[in-house]
């Protein structure tokens, strides 16, 4: 399970770096089920951050 978590988290980080917030939040959400106790807090925090960024991007995109 640790390996699955690391692979998903790595993909999520890549998506964050290029600004694909929706994909990153989906990957972080998926990683939560594979995370250990110490990584669960981090995965949940990253999911919330990316999810909120994706909502902001959608709102700003449609406000024009």
BADRENZA-875216 format. One record per atom (N, C-alpha, C): residue in three letters; atom name; x, y, z. Coordinates in pm, whole numbers, plus 50000, padded with zeros to 5 digits. Layout:
N
@type->Ala; atom->CA; c1->X; c2->Y; c3->Z;
...
END
This chain:
64
@type->Unk; atom->N; c1->50081; c2->49880; c3->50000;
@type->Unk; atom->CA; c1->50000; c2->50000; c3->50000;
@type->Unk; atom->C; c1->50085; c2->50126; c3->50000;
@type->Unk; atom->N; c1->50198; c2->50120; c3->50066;
@type->Unk; atom->CA; c1->50286; c2->50237; c3->50070;
@type->Unk; atom->C; c1->50331; c2->50275; c3->49929;
@type->Unk; atom->N; c1->50363; c2->50174; c3->49849;
@type->Unk; atom->CA; c1->50409; c2->50202; c3->49713;
@type->Unk; atom->C; c1->50299; c2->50267; c3->49629;
@type->Unk; atom->N; c1->50175; c2->50219; c3->49644;
@type->Unk; atom->CA; c1->50064; c2->50281; c3->49571;
@type->Unk; atom->C; c1->50046; c2->50426; c3->49612;
@type->Unk; atom->N; c1->50055; c2->50451; c3->49743;
@type->Unk; atom->CA; c1->50042; c2->50589; c3->49792;
@type->Unk; atom->C; c1->50150; c2->50677; c3->49730;
@type->Unk; atom->N; c1->50274; c2->50631; c3->49732;
@type->Unk; atom->CA; c1->50384; c2->50711; c3->49679;
@type->Unk; atom->C; c1->50368; c2->50739; c3->49530;
@type->Unk; atom->N; c1->50323; c2->50640; c3->49455;
@type->Unk; atom->CA; c1->50304; c2->50660; c3->49311;
@type->Unk; atom->C; c1->50194; c2->50762; c3->49283;
@type->Unk; atom->N; c1->50083; c2->50750; c3->49354;
@type->Unk; atom->CA; c1->49972; c2->50844; c3->49334;
@type->Unk; atom->C; c1->50011; c2->50984; c3->49380;
@type->Unk; atom->N; c1->50079; c2->50993; c3->49494;
@type->Unk; atom->CA; c1->50121; c2->51123; c3->49546;
@type->Unk; atom->C; c1->50219; c2->51191; c3->49450;
@type->Unk; atom->N; c1->50307; c2->51114; c3->49390;
@type->Unk; atom->CA; c1->50402; c2->51171; c3->49294;
@type->Unk; atom->C; c1->50328; c2->51227; c3->49172;
@type->Unk; atom->N; c1->50230; c2->51155; c3->49122;
@type->Unk; atom->CA; c1->50150; c2->51204; c3->49009;
@type->Unk; atom->C; c1->50074; c2->51331; c3->49047;
@type->Unk; atom->N; c1->50020; c2->51332; c3->49169;
@type->Unk; atom->CA; c1->49946; c2->51450; c3->49216;
@type->Unk; atom->C; c1->50037; c2->51572; c3->49223;
@type->Unk; atom->N; c1->50159; c2->51553; c3->49271;
@type->Unk; atom->CA; c1->50255; c2->51664; c3->49279;
@type->Unk; atom->C; c1->50288; c2->51720; c3->49142;
@type->Unk; atom->N; c1->50303; c2->51633; c3->49045;
@type->Unk; atom->CA; c1->50331; c2->51677; c3->48908;
@type->Unk; atom->C; c1->50215; c2->51760; c3->48855;
@type->Unk; atom->N; c1->50093; c2->51714; c3->48878;
@type->Unk; atom->CA; c1->49975; c2->51788; c3->48832;
@type->Unk; atom->C; c1->49965; c2->51923; c3->48902;
@type->Unk; atom->N; c1->50001; c2->51929; c3->49030;
@type->Unk; atom->CA; c1->50002; c2->52057; c3->49102;
@type->Unk; atom->C; c1->50099; c2->52155; c3->49037;
@type->Unk; atom->N; c1->50218; c2->52106; c3->49006;
@type->Unk; atom->CA; c1->50321; c2->52194; c3->48949;
@type->Unk; atom->C; c1->50279; c2->52256; c3->48817;
@type->Unk; atom->N; c1->50201; c2->52184; c3->48738;
@type->Unk; atom->CA; c1->50160; c2->52239; c3->48608;
@type->Unk; atom->C; c1->50023; c2->52306; c3->48615;
@type->Unk; atom->N; c1->49964; c2->52307; c3->48735;
@type->Unk; atom->CA; c1->49840; c2->52381; c3->48754;
@type->Unk; atom->C; c1->49712; c2->52307; c3->48720;
@type->Unk; atom->N; c1->49719; c2->52176; c3->48710;
@type->Unk; atom->CA; c1->49598; c2->52096; c3->48687;
@type->Unk; atom->C; c1->49536; c2->52062; c3->48823;
@type->Unk; atom->N; c1->49468; c2->52159; c3->48880;
@type->Unk; atom->CA; c1->49420; c2->52147; c3->49018;
@type->Unk; atom->C; c1->49313; c2->52040; c3->49034;
@type->Unk; atom->N; c1->49224; c2->52025; c3->48936;
@type->Unk; atom->CA; c1->49119; c2->51924; c3->48947;
@type->Unk; atom->C; c1->49177; c2->51783; c3->48947;
@type->Unk; atom->N; c1->49269; c2->51759; c3->48856;
@type->Unk; atom->CA; c1->49331; c2->51627; c3->48849;
@type->Unk; atom->C; c1->49412; c2->51601; c3->48975;
@type->Unk; atom->N; c1->49485; c2->51703; c3->49021;
@type->Unk; atom->CA; c1->49564; c2->51688; c3->49144;
@type->Unk; atom->C; c1->49474; c2->51656; c3->49263;
@type->Unk; atom->N; c1->49361; c2->51725; c3->49274;
@type->Unk; atom->CA; c1->49272; c2->51698; c3->49388;
@type->Unk; atom->C; c1->49214; c2->51557; c3->49380;
@type->Unk; atom->N; c1->49182; c2->51510; c3->49260;
@type->Unk; atom->CA; c1->49131; c2->51374; c3->49244;
@type->Unk; atom->C; c1->49238; c2->51271; c3->49284;
@type->Unk; atom->N; c1->49362; c2->51297; c3->49244;
@type->Unk; atom->CA; c1->49469; c2->51205; c3->49280;
@type->Unk; atom->C; c1->49496; c2->51206; c3->49430;
@type->Unk; atom->N; c1->49494; c2->51324; c3->49492;
@type->Unk; atom->CA; c1->49513; c2->51329; c3->49637;
@type->Unk; atom->C; c1->49400; c2->51256; c3->49709;
@type->Unk; atom->N; c1->49277; c2->51271; c3->49660;
@type->Unk; atom->CA; c1->49165; c2->51201; c3->49723;
@type->Unk; atom->C; c1->49185; c2->51050; c3->49712;
@type->Unk; atom->N; c1->49230; c2->51006; c3->49596;
@type->Unk; atom->CA; c1->49256; c2->50863; c3->49577;
@type->Unk; atom->C; c1->49370; c2->50815; c3->49667;
@type->Unk; atom->N; c1->49469; c2->50900; c3->49689;
@type->Unk; atom->CA; c1->49584; c2->50859; c3->49771;
@type->Unk; atom->C; c1->49547; c2->50842; c3->49918;
@type->Unk; atom->N; c1->49441; c2->50907; c3->49962;
@type->Unk; atom->CA; c1->49401; c2->50898; c3->50103;
@type->Unk; atom->C; c1->49372; c2->50754; c3->50143;
@type->Unk; atom->N; c1->49310; c2->50677; c3->50055;
@type->Unk; atom->CA; c1->49277; c2->50538; c3->50090;
@type->Unk; atom->C; c1->49401; c2->50450; c3->50102;
@type->Unk; atom->N; c1->49512; c2->50489; c3->50040;
@type->Unk; atom->CA; c1->49635; c2->50412; c3->50047;
@type->Unk; atom->C; c1->49734; c2->50468; c3->50149;
@type->Unk; atom->N; c1->49702; c2->50580; c3->50210;
@type->Unk; atom->CA; c1->49798; c2->50647; c3->50297;
@type->Unk; atom->C; c1->49804; c2->50581; c3->50434;
@type->Unk; atom->N; c1->49922; c2->50590; c3->50493;
@type->Unk; atom->CA; c1->49938; c2->50544; c3->50631;
@type->Unk; atom->C; c1->49891; c2->50654; c3->50724;
@type->Unk; atom->N; c1->49894; c2->50625; c3->50851;
@type->Unk; atom->CA; c1->49843; c2->50721; c3->50950;
@type->Unk; atom->C; c1->49914; c2->50856; c3->50939;
@type->Unk; atom->N; c1->50047; c2->50855; c3->50928;
@type->Unk; atom->CA; c1->50121; c2->50981; c3->50923;
@type->Unk; atom->C; c1->50105; c2->51055; c3->50791;
@type->Unk; atom->N; c1->50077; c2->50985; c3->50683;
@type->Unk; atom->CA; c1->50059; c2->51050; c3->50553;
@type->Unk; atom->C; c1->49916; c2->51094; c3->50527;
@type->Unk; atom->N; c1->49823; c2->51042; c3->50603;
@type->Unk; atom->CA; c1->49681; c2->51074; c3->50580;
@type->Unk; atom->C; c1->49653; c2->51223; c3->50598;
@type->Unk; atom->N; c1->49709; c2->51282; c3->50703;
@type->Unk; atom->CA; c1->49690; c2->51425; c3->50727;
@type->Unk; atom->C; c1->49741; c2->51507; c3->50609;
@type->Unk; atom->N; c1->49860; c2->51473; c3->50560;
@type->Unk; atom->CA; c1->49920; c2->51544; c3->50446;
@type->Unk; atom->C; c1->49832; c2->51528; c3->50322;
@type->Unk; atom->N; c1->49789; c2->51407; c3->50294;
@type->Unk; atom->CA; c1->49708; c2->51382; c3->50174;
@type->Unk; atom->C; c1->49575; c2->51458; c3->50181;
@type->Unk; atom->N; c1->49513; c2->51460; c3->50298;
@type->Unk; atom->CA; c1->49387; c2->51534; c3->50314;
@type->Unk; atom->C; c1->49408; c2->51684; c3->50297;
@type->Unk; atom->N; c1->49518; c2->51735; c3->50352;
@type->Unk; atom->CA; c1->49548; c2->51879; c3->50341;
@type->Unk; atom->C; c1->49574; c2->51917; c3->50195;
@type->Unk; atom->N; c1->49650; c2->51835; c3->50124;
@type->Unk; atom->CA; c1->49678; c2->51864; c3->49983;
@type->Unk; atom->C; c1->49551; c2->51853; c3->49899;
@type->Unk; atom->N; c1->49465; c2->51756; c3->49931;
@type->Unk; atom->CA; c1->49338; c2->51743; c3->49860;
@type->Unk; atom->C; c1->49255; c2->51870; c3->49877;
@type->Unk; atom->N; c1->49240; c2->51917; c3->50000;
@type->Unk; atom->CA; c1->49160; c2->52037; c3->50026;
@type->Unk; atom->C; c1->49217; c2->52159; c3->49954;
@type->Unk; atom->N; c1->49349; c2->52173; c3->49958;
@type->Unk; atom->CA; c1->49415; c2->52286; c3->49891;
@type->Unk; atom->C; c1->49388; c2->52282; c3->49740;
@type->Unk; atom->N; c1->49412; c2->52168; c3->49678;
@type->Unk; atom->CA; c1->49393; c2->52156; c3->49532;
@type->Unk; atom->C; c1->49246; c2->52170; c3->49494;
@type->Unk; atom->N; c1->49158; c2->52114; c3->49574;
@type->Unk; atom->CA; c1->49015; c2->52126; c3->49546;
@type->Unk; atom->C; c1->48971; c2->52272; c3->49548;
@type->Unk; atom->N; c1->49016; c2->52346; c3->49649;
@type->Unk; atom->CA; c1->48980; c2->52488; c3->49657;
@type->Unk; atom->C; c1->49041; c2->52568; c3->49542;
@type->Unk; atom->N; c1->49162; c2->52535; c3->49502;
@type->Unk; atom->CA; c1->49223; c2->52603; c3->49387;
@type->Unk; atom->C; c1->49145; c2->52575; c3->49260;
@type->Unk; atom->N; c1->49098; c2->52452; c3->49243;
@type->Unk; atom->CA; c1->49022; c2->52420; c3->49122;
@type->Unk; atom->C; c1->48889; c2->52496; c3->49121;
@type->Unk; atom->N; c1->48827; c2->52513; c3->49238;
@type->Unk; atom->CA; c1->48703; c2->52591; c3->49244;
@type->Unk; atom->C; c1->48730; c2->52737; c3->49211;
@type->Unk; atom->N; c1->48840; c2->52792; c3->49260;
@type->Unk; atom->CA; c1->48875; c2->52931; c3->49228;
@type->Unk; atom->C; c1->48901; c2->52948; c3->49079;
@type->Unk; atom->N; c1->48971; c2->52855; c3->49020;
@type->Unk; atom->CA; c1->48999; c2->52863; c3->48876;
@type->Unk; atom->C; c1->48872; c2->52859; c3->48794;
@type->Unk; atom->N; c1->48778; c2->52772; c3->48832;
@type->Unk; atom->CA; c1->48651; c2->52765; c3->48759;
@type->Unk; atom->C; c1->48573; c2->52894; c3->48774;
@type->Unk; atom->N; c1->48570; c2->52948; c3->48894;
@type->Unk; atom->CA; c1->48496; c2->53072; c3->48919;
@type->Unk; atom->C; c1->48557; c2->53187; c3->48841;
@type->Unk; atom->N; c1->48688; c2->53198; c3->48840;
@type->Unk; atom->CA; c1->48755; c2->53306; c3->48767;
@type->Unk; atom->C; c1->48742; c2->53288; c3->48616;
@type->Unk; atom->N; c1->48742; c2->53165; c3->48571;
@type->Unk; atom->CA; c1->48731; c2->53138; c3->48428;
@type->Unk; atom->C; c1->48594; c2->53180; c3->48374;
@type->Unk; atom->N; c1->48490; c2->53155; c3->48451;
@type->Unk; atom->CA; c1->48355; c2->53186; c3->48403;
@type->Unk; atom->C; c1->48307; c2->53326; c3->48440;
@type->Unk; atom->N; c1->48390; c2->53404; c3->48507;
@type->Unk; atom->CA; c1->48346; c2->53537; c3->48548;
@type->Unk; atom->C; c1->48364; c2->53642; c3->48439;
@type->Unk; atom->N; c1->48427; c2->53605; c3->48329;
@type->Unk; atom->CA; c1->48451; c2->53704; c3->48223;
@type->Unk; atom->C; c1->48334; c2->53720; c3->48133;
END
